Amino acid sequence: MKKTIITMIVLFSLVVSLGINTSAAFAEATVKDNSVSHTTTNVPAIVAETGILIDAKTGTILYNKGMDIQKEPASTTKMITGLLALENLPLDKVVTIDAETPFTEGSRIYLMEGEKITVEDLLYALFLESANDAAVALAKEMAGSIEDFAVMMNEKAKELGAKNTNFINPNGLHLDGHVTTAYDLAMIAKAAMENPKFREFVTTYKYTIQPTNKQEEPRYLYNTNRLLYDTKTKVSANGVIRTAKYDGVTGIKTGYTGHAGGCLAASALRDGTELLAVVLKSTDSGRFGDSIALLDWGFENYHTVKTVNKNSDLGTIKVSKGSKKQVNLVAETDGYATLPLNQSTKVLKKVVNVKDKVEAPVQAGETVGTIEFFQGEVLMSSVNIVAAEAVEKGGISAILKVSGKGAKLYAGIGISIVFAGAVAGTLLFIRNRNIRRRKQRRAERAMRIAMDREINKLYYNKEKYMNR
């Protein structure tokens, strides 16, 4: 009995220990939708409570630790504030600071009431110095109030793929209910990094705001993202002590408050592969070490491959009711997939889905199908197939080279002309037929009259002969 109990205890201990180890190694490797599977045992352990690593080009999820658990984002909030500003405000627009903005707490550049400053300067303050007052100034310039700007933020976040986000302010200062997730921030960061100007801001190390109407001295700004420059500060990346500066870093944004802990959205580019990591609720230094560990692991195990080139020839498709019988097809964009480092596109199966035919008119760039690439049953890449050129409708619209309402007008005129011609032709035929019939009847009547005369003449001569 004792032996049995001891055996059970040992087995239970092994299961528990294995459960802990496998959780650290494989819990982050969930395969769903745009995730990839991996069986590597060197998955990094991070200090952050939640985190994610994605391919910045494809969005493929490479690592996941509680990516859908809501956390406070601190100043990583400013990614969407900056993106909205770039989309809605000219960089040279001059903003006049109101009476409330200078009292914004936390990190700031000490804007003053009545100060005039450009959107560009405010964006550098937002991204480099993580200035909360700059975020408020930009938000009010766009929406008029913080409340209305929060609506803009949440609408934009949802548009970019966020699922569990609720923004309340433009800077990430602590407010109950101001939450997001590692996944949602990764989607926001991925979209923002597609904006070239956004990239320029988040990779800038230092910037000087020149004196303004209220500030006599220049303001010197320095980026808070140590991955860009810091060769002195030591951090722990997956147990390895190293400096914070990271080769190939392309951004993005730091965040820290007492409630949110250390937060960071970080990206780096190596050999054509760009990876993007987000960590939430880490420590001040841990956010940098966590991001380095995730990026290193990603580059050691995965790479981005091109599946199809933009505008590559993908055959033709039949066109009905058009000025041409077929139209050439091309890929709308470049296509990419994320694969383990030791695999190439040879492992992918190509599937082309195109309609049997299209009806004119066809617009250049009109989507008519997709080209997809699968690894097993998993979709790894999909690109729209589009018409390479326009095809007009056939018939009168094509002859007259008109379309839309003009084509309908000319078509109506054409039909009316044809109908009128048909009616006129029918009437002319009937008229000619009636004329022929009248002539025939007159000829027949004249013949009968002539015959009657001959008969009467014969009869008269006969009577005259017999009466002699």
Secondary structure as a PSIPRED ss2 file (coil, helix, strand):
# PSIPRED VFORMAT (PSIPRED V4.0)

   1 M C   1.000  0.000  0.000
   2 K H   0.000  1.000  0.000
   3 K H   0.000  1.000  0.000
   4 T H   0.000  1.000  0.000
   5 I H   0.000  1.000  0.000
   6 I H   0.000  1.000  0.000
   7 T H   0.000  1.000  0.000
   8 M H   0.000  1.000  0.000
   9 I H   0.000  1.000  0.000
  10 V H   0.000  1.000  0.000
  11 L H   0.000  1.000  0.000
  12 F H   0.000  1.000  0.000
  13 S H   0.000  1.000  0.000
  14 L H   0.000  1.000  0.000
  15 V H   0.000  1.000  0.000
  16 V H   0.000  1.000  0.000
  17 S H   0.000  1.000  0.000
  18 L H   0.000  1.000  0.000
  19 G H   0.000  1.000  0.000
  20 I H   0.000  1.000  0.000
  21 N H   0.000  1.000  0.000
  22 T H   0.000  1.000  0.000
  23 S H   0.000  1.000  0.000
  24 A H   0.000  1.000  0.000
  25 A H   0.000  1.000  0.000
  26 F H   0.000  1.000  0.000
  27 A H   0.000  1.000  0.000
  28 E H   0.000  1.000  0.000
  29 A H   0.000  1.000  0.000
  30 T C   1.000  0.000  0.000
  31 V C   1.000  0.000  0.000
  32 K C   1.000  0.000  0.000
  33 D C   1.000  0.000  0.000
  34 N C   1.000  0.000  0.000
  35 S E   0.000  0.000  1.000
  36 V C   1.000  0.000  0.000
  37 S C   1.000  0.000  0.000
  38 H C   1.000  0.000  0.000
  39 T C   1.000  0.000  0.000
  40 T C   1.000  0.000  0.000
  41 T C   1.000  0.000  0.000
  42 N C   1.000  0.000  0.000
  43 V C   1.000  0.000  0.000
  44 P C   1.000  0.000  0.000
  45 A C   1.000  0.000  0.000
  46 I C   1.000  0.000  0.000
  47 V C   1.000  0.000  0.000
  48 A C   1.000  0.000  0.000
  49 E C   1.000  0.000  0.000
  50 T E   0.000  0.000  1.000
  51 G E   0.000  0.000  1.000
  52 I E   0.000  0.000  1.000
  53 L E   0.000  0.000  1.000
  54 I E   0.000  0.000  1.000
  55 D E   0.000  0.000  1.000
  56 A C   1.000  0.000  0.000
  57 K C   1.000  0.000  0.000
  58 T C   1.000  0.000  0.000
  59 G C   1.000  0.000  0.000
  60 T C   1.000  0.000  0.000
  61 I E   0.000  0.000  1.000
  62 L E   0.000  0.000  1.000
  63 Y E   0.000  0.000  1.000
  64 N E   0.000  0.000  1.000
  65 K E   0.000  0.000  1.000
  66 G C   1.000  0.000  0.000
  67 M C   1.000  0.000  0.000
  68 D C   1.000  0.000  0.000
  69 I C   1.000  0.000  0.000
  70 Q C   1.000  0.000  0.000
  71 K E   0.000  0.000  1.000
  72 E C   1.000  0.000  0.000
  73 P C   1.000  0.000  0.000
  74 A H   0.000  1.000  0.000
  75 S H   0.000  1.000  0.000
  76 T H   0.000  1.000  0.000
  77 T H   0.000  1.000  0.000
  78 K H   0.000  1.000  0.000
  79 M H   0.000  1.000  0.000
  80 I H   0.000  1.000  0.000
  81 T H   0.000  1.000  0.000
  82 G H   0.000  1.000  0.000
  83 L H   0.000  1.000  0.000
  84 L H   0.000  1.000  0.000
  85 A H   0.000  1.000  0.000
  86 L H   0.000  1.000  0.000
  87 E H   0.000  1.000  0.000
  88 N H   0.000  1.000  0.000
  89 L C   1.000  0.000  0.000
  90 P C   1.000  0.000  0.000
  91 L C   1.000  0.000  0.000
  92 D C   1.000  0.000  0.000
  93 K C   1.000  0.000  0.000
  94 V E   0.000  0.000  1.000
  95 V E   0.000  0.000  1.000
  96 T E   0.000  0.000  1.000
  97 I C   1.000  0.000  0.000
  98 D C   1.000  0.000  0.000
  99 A C   1.000  0.000  0.000
 100 E C   1.000  0.000  0.000
 101 T H   0.000  1.000  0.000
 102 P H   0.000  1.000  0.000
 103 F H   0.000  1.000  0.000
 104 T C   1.000  0.000  0.000
 105 E C   1.000  0.000  0.000
 106 G C   1.000  0.000  0.000
 107 S C   1.000  0.000  0.000
 108 R C   1.000  0.000  0.000
 109 I C   1.000  0.000  0.000
 110 Y C   1.000  0.000  0.000
 111 L C   1.000  0.000  0.000
 112 M C   1.000  0.000  0.000
 113 E C   1.000  0.000  0.000
 114 G C   1.000  0.000  0.000
 115 E C   1.000  0.000  0.000
 116 K E   0.000  0.000  1.000
 117 I E   0.000  0.000  1.000
 118 T E   0.000  0.000  1.000
 119 V H   0.000  1.000  0.000
 120 E H   0.000  1.000  0.000
 121 D H   0.000  1.000  0.000
 122 L H   0.000  1.000  0.000
 123 L H   0.000  1.000  0.000
 124 Y H   0.000  1.000  0.000
 125 A H   0.000  1.000  0.000
 126 L H   0.000  1.000  0.000
 127 F H   0.000  1.000  0.000
 128 L C   1.000  0.000  0.000
 129 E C   1.000  0.000  0.000
 130 S C   1.000  0.000  0.000
 131 A C   1.000  0.000  0.000
 132 N H   0.000  1.000  0.000
 133 D H   0.000  1.000  0.000
 134 A H   0.000  1.000  0.000
 135 A H   0.000  1.000  0.000
 136 V H   0.000  1.000  0.000
 137 A H   0.000  1.000  0.000
 138 L H   0.000  1.000  0.000
 139 A H   0.000  1.000  0.000
 140 K H   0.000  1.000  0.000
 141 E H   0.000  1.000  0.000
 142 M H   0.000  1.000  0.000
 143 A H   0.000  1.000  0.000
 144 G C   1.000  0.000  0.000
 145 S C   1.000  0.000  0.000
 146 I H   0.000  1.000  0.000
 147 E H   0.000  1.000  0.000
 148 D H   0.000  1.000  0.000
 149 F H   0.000  1.000  0.000
 150 A H   0.000  1.000  0.000
 151 V H   0.000  1.000  0.000
 152 M H   0.000  1.000  0.000
 153 M H   0.000  1.000  0.000
 154 N H   0.000  1.000  0.000
 155 E H   0.000  1.000  0.000
 156 K H   0.000  1.000  0.000
 157 A H   0.000  1.000  0.000
 158 K H   0.000  1.000  0.000
 159 E H   0.000  1.000  0.000
 160 L C   1.000  0.000  0.000
 161 G C   1.000  0.000  0.000
 162 A C   1.000  0.000  0.000
 163 K C   1.000  0.000  0.000
 164 N C   1.000  0.000  0.000
 165 T C   1.000  0.000  0.000
 166 N E   0.000  0.000  1.000
 167 F C   1.000  0.000  0.000
 168 I C   1.000  0.000  0.000
 169 N C   1.000  0.000  0.000
 170 P C   1.000  0.000  0.000
 171 N C   1.000  0.000  0.000
 172 G C   1.000  0.000  0.000
 173 L C   1.000  0.000  0.000
 174 H C   1.000  0.000  0.000
 175 L C   1.000  0.000  0.000
 176 D C   1.000  0.000  0.000
 177 G C   1.000  0.000  0.000
 178 H C   1.000  0.000  0.000
 179 V E   0.000  0.000  1.000
 180 T E   0.000  0.000  1.000
 181 T C   1.000  0.000  0.000
 182 A H   0.000  1.000  0.000
 183 Y H   0.000  1.000  0.000
 184 D H   0.000  1.000  0.000
 185 L H   0.000  1.000  0.000
 186 A H   0.000  1.000  0.000
 187 M H   0.000  1.000  0.000
 188 I H   0.000  1.000  0.000
 189 A H   0.000  1.000  0.000
 190 K H   0.000  1.000  0.000
 191 A H   0.000  1.000  0.000
 192 A H   0.000  1.000  0.000
 193 M C   1.000  0.000  0.000
 194 E C   1.000  0.000  0.000
 195 N C   1.000  0.000  0.000
 196 P H   0.000  1.000  0.000
 197 K H   0.000  1.000  0.000
 198 F H   0.000  1.000  0.000
 199 R H   0.000  1.000  0.000
 200 E H   0.000  1.000  0.000
 201 F H   0.000  1.000  0.000
 202 V H   0.000  1.000  0.000
 203 T C   1.000  0.000  0.000
 204 T C   1.000  0.000  0.000
 205 Y C   1.000  0.000  0.000
 206 K E   0.000  0.000  1.000
 207 Y E   0.000  0.000  1.000
 208 T E   0.000  0.000  1.000
 209 I E   0.000  0.000  1.000
 210 Q C   1.000  0.000  0.000
 211 P C   1.000  0.000  0.000
 212 T C   1.000  0.000  0.000
 213 N C   1.000  0.000  0.000
 214 K C   1.000  0.000  0.000
 215 Q C   1.000  0.000  0.000
 216 E C   1.000  0.000  0.000
 217 E C   1.000  0.000  0.000
 218 P C   1.000  0.000  0.000
 219 R E   0.000  0.000  1.000
 220 Y E   0.000  0.000  1.000
 221 L E   0.000  0.000  1.000
 222 Y E   0.000  0.000  1.000
 223 N C   1.000  0.000  0.000
 224 T C   1.000  0.000  0.000
 225 N C   1.000  0.000  0.000
 226 R H   0.000  1.000  0.000
 227 L H   0.000  1.000  0.000
 228 L H   0.000  1.000  0.000
 229 Y C   1.000  0.000  0.000
 230 D C   1.000  0.000  0.000
 231 T C   1.000  0.000  0.000
 232 K C   1.000  0.000  0.000
 233 T C   1.000  0.000  0.000
 234 K E   0.000  0.000  1.000
 235 V E   0.000  0.000  1.000
 236 S E   0.000  0.000  1.000
 237 A E   0.000  0.000  1.000
 238 N C   1.000  0.000  0.000
 239 G C   1.000  0.000  0.000
 240 V E   0.000  0.000  1.000
 241 I E   0.000  0.000  1.000
 242 R E   0.000  0.000  1.000
 243 T E   0.000  0.000  1.000
 244 A C   1.000  0.000  0.000
 245 K C   1.000  0.000  0.000
 246 Y C   1.000  0.000  0.000
 247 D C   1.000  0.000  0.000
 248 G C   1.000  0.000  0.000
 249 V E   0.000  0.000  1.000
 250 T E   0.000  0.000  1.000
 251 G E   0.000  0.000  1.000
 252 I E   0.000  0.000  1.000
 253 K E   0.000  0.000  1.000
 254 T E   0.000  0.000  1.000
 255 G E   0.000  0.000  1.000
 256 Y E   0.000  0.000  1.000
 257 T E   0.000  0.000  1.000
 258 G C   1.000  0.000  0.000
 259 H C   1.000  0.000  0.000
 260 A C   1.000  0.000  0.000
 261 G E   0.000  0.000  1.000
 262 G E   0.000  0.000  1.000
 263 C E   0.000  0.000  1.000
 264 L E   0.000  0.000  1.000
 265 A E   0.000  0.000  1.000
 266 A E   0.000  0.000  1.000
 267 S E   0.000  0.000  1.000
 268 A E   0.000  0.000  1.000
 269 L E   0.000  0.000  1.000
 270 R E   0.000  0.000  1.000
 271 D C   1.000  0.000  0.000
 272 G C   1.000  0.000  0.000
 273 T E   0.000  0.000  1.000
 274 E E   0.000  0.000  1.000
 275 L E   0.000  0.000  1.000
 276 L E   0.000  0.000  1.000
 277 A E   0.000  0.000  1.000
 278 V E   0.000  0.000  1.000
 279 V E   0.000  0.000  1.000
 280 L E   0.000  0.000  1.000
 281 K E   0.000  0.000  1.000
 282 S E   0.000  0.000  1.000
 283 T C   1.000  0.000  0.000
 284 D C   1.000  0.000  0.000
 285 S C   1.000  0.000  0.000
 286 G H   0.000  1.000  0.000
 287 R H   0.000  1.000  0.000
 288 F H   0.000  1.000  0.000
 289 G H   0.000  1.000  0.000
 290 D H   0.000  1.000  0.000
 291 S H   0.000  1.000  0.000
 292 I H   0.000  1.000  0.000
 293 A H   0.000  1.000  0.000
 294 L H   0.000  1.000  0.000
 295 L H   0.000  1.000  0.000
 296 D H   0.000  1.000  0.000
 297 W H   0.000  1.000  0.000
 298 G H   0.000  1.000  0.000
 299 F H   0.000  1.000  0.000
 300 E H   0.000  1.000  0.000
 301 N H   0.000  1.000  0.000
 302 Y E   0.000  0.000  1.000
 303 H E   0.000  0.000  1.000
 304 T E   0.000  0.000  1.000
 305 V E   0.000  0.000  1.000
 306 K E   0.000  0.000  1.000
 307 T E   0.000  0.000  1.000
 308 V E   0.000  0.000  1.000
 309 N C   1.000  0.000  0.000
 310 K C   1.000  0.000  0.000
 311 N C   1.000  0.000  0.000
 312 S C   1.000  0.000  0.000
 313 D E   0.000  0.000  1.000
 314 L E   0.000  0.000  1.000
 315 G E   0.000  0.000  1.000
 316 T E   0.000  0.000  1.000
 317 I E   0.000  0.000  1.000
 318 K E   0.000  0.000  1.000
 319 V E   0.000  0.000  1.000
 320 S E   0.000  0.000  1.000
 321 K C   1.000  0.000  0.000
 322 G E   0.000  0.000  1.000
 323 S C   1.000  0.000  0.000
 324 K C   1.000  0.000  0.000
 325 K C   1.000  0.000  0.000
 326 Q E   0.000  0.000  1.000
 327 V E   0.000  0.000  1.000
 328 N E   0.000  0.000  1.000
 329 L E   0.000  0.000  1.000
 330 V E   0.000  0.000  1.000
 331 A E   0.000  0.000  1.000
 332 E C   1.000  0.000  0.000
 333 T C   1.000  0.000  0.000
 334 D C   1.000  0.000  0.000
 335 G E   0.000  0.000  1.000
 336 Y E   0.000  0.000  1.000
 337 A E   0.000  0.000  1.000
 338 T E   0.000  0.000  1.000
 339 L E   0.000  0.000  1.000
 340 P E   0.000  0.000  1.000
 341 L C   1.000  0.000  0.000
 342 N C   1.000  0.000  0.000
 343 Q C   1.000  0.000  0.000
 344 S C   1.000  0.000  0.000
 345 T H   0.000  1.000  0.000
 346 K H   0.000  1.000  0.000
 347 V H   0.000  1.000  0.000
 348 L C   1.000  0.000  0.000
 349 K E   0.000  0.000  1.000
 350 K E   0.000  0.000  1.000
 351 V E   0.000  0.000  1.000
 352 V E   0.000  0.000  1.000
 353 N E   0.000  0.000  1.000
 354 V E   0.000  0.000  1.000
 355 K C   1.000  0.000  0.000
 356 D C   1.000  0.000  0.000
 357 K E   0.000  0.000  1.000
 358 V E   0.000  0.000  1.000
 359 E E   0.000  0.000  1.000
 360 A C   1.000  0.000  0.000
 361 P C   1.000  0.000  0.000
 362 V E   0.000  0.000  1.000
 363 Q C   1.000  0.000  0.000
 364 A C   1.000  0.000  0.000
 365 G C   1.000  0.000  0.000
 366 E C   1.000  0.000  0.000
 367 T E   0.000  0.000  1.000
 368 V E   0.000  0.000  1.000
 369 G E   0.000  0.000  1.000
 370 T E   0.000  0.000  1.000
 371 I E   0.000  0.000  1.000
 372 E E   0.000  0.000  1.000
 373 F E   0.000  0.000  1.000
 374 F E   0.000  0.000  1.000
 375 Q E   0.000  0.000  1.000
 376 G C   1.000  0.000  0.000
 377 E C   1.000  0.000  0.000
 378 V E   0.000  0.000  1.000
 379 L E   0.000  0.000  1.000
 380 M E   0.000  0.000  1.000
 381 S E   0.000  0.000  1.000
 382 S E   0.000  0.000  1.000
 383 V E   0.000  0.000  1.000
 384 N E   0.000  0.000  1.000
 385 I E   0.000  0.000  1.000
 386 V E   0.000  0.000  1.000
 387 A E   0.000  0.000  1.000
 388 A C   1.000  0.000  0.000
 389 E C   1.000  0.000  0.000
 390 A C   1.000  0.000  0.000
 391 V E   0.000  0.000  1.000
 392 E C   1.000  0.000  0.000
 393 K E   0.000  0.000  1.000
 394 G C   1.000  0.000  0.000
 395 G C   1.000  0.000  0.000
 396 I H   0.000  1.000  0.000
 397 S H   0.000  1.000  0.000
 398 A H   0.000  1.000  0.000
 399 I H   0.000  1.000  0.000
 400 L C   1.000  0.000  0.000
 401 K C   1.000  0.000  0.000
 402 V C   1.000  0.000  0.000
 403 S C   1.000  0.000  0.000
 404 G H   0.000  1.000  0.000
 405 K H   0.000  1.000  0.000
 406 G H   0.000  1.000  0.000
 407 A H   0.000  1.000  0.000
 408 K H   0.000  1.000  0.000
 409 L H   0.000  1.000  0.000
 410 Y H   0.000  1.000  0.000
 411 A H   0.000  1.000  0.000
 412 G H   0.000  1.000  0.000
 413 I H   0.000  1.000  0.000
 414 G H   0.000  1.000  0.000
 415 I H   0.000  1.000  0.000
 416 S H   0.000  1.000  0.000
 417 I H   0.000  1.000  0.000
 418 V H   0.000  1.000  0.000
 419 F H   0.000  1.000  0.000
 420 A H   0.000  1.000  0.000
 421 G H   0.000  1.000  0.000
 422 A H   0.000  1.000  0.000
 423 V H   0.000  1.000  0.000
 424 A H   0.000  1.000  0.000
 425 G H   0.000  1.000  0.000
 426 T H   0.000  1.000  0.000
 427 L H   0.000  1.000  0.000
 428 L H   0.000  1.000  0.000
 429 F H   0.000  1.000  0.000
 430 I H   0.000  1.000  0.000
 431 R H   0.000  1.000  0.000
 432 N H   0.000  1.000  0.000
 433 R H   0.000  1.000  0.000
 434 N H   0.000  1.000  0.000
 435 I H   0.000  1.000  0.000
 436 R H   0.000  1.000  0.000
 437 R H   0.000  1.000  0.000
 438 R H   0.000  1.000  0.000
 439 K H   0.000  1.000  0.000
 440 Q H   0.000  1.000  0.000
 441 R H   0.000  1.000  0.000
 442 R H   0.000  1.000  0.000
 443 A H   0.000  1.000  0.000
 444 E H   0.000  1.000  0.000
 445 R H   0.000  1.000  0.000
 446 A H   0.000  1.000  0.000
 447 M H   0.000  1.000  0.000
 448 R H   0.000  1.000  0.000
 449 I H   0.000  1.000  0.000
 450 A H   0.000  1.000  0.000
 451 M H   0.000  1.000  0.000
 452 D H   0.000  1.000  0.000
 453 R H   0.000  1.000  0.000
 454 E H   0.000  1.000  0.000
 455 I H   0.000  1.000  0.000
 456 N H   0.000  1.000  0.000
 457 K H   0.000  1.000  0.000
 458 L H   0.000  1.000  0.000
 459 Y H   0.000  1.000  0.000
 460 Y H   0.000  1.000  0.000
 461 N H   0.000  1.000  0.000
 462 K H   0.000  1.000  0.000
 463 E H   0.000  1.000  0.000
 464 K H   0.000  1.000  0.000
 465 Y H   0.000  1.000  0.000
 466 M H   0.000  1.000  0.000
 467 N C   1.000  0.000  0.000
 468 R C   1.000  0.000  0.000
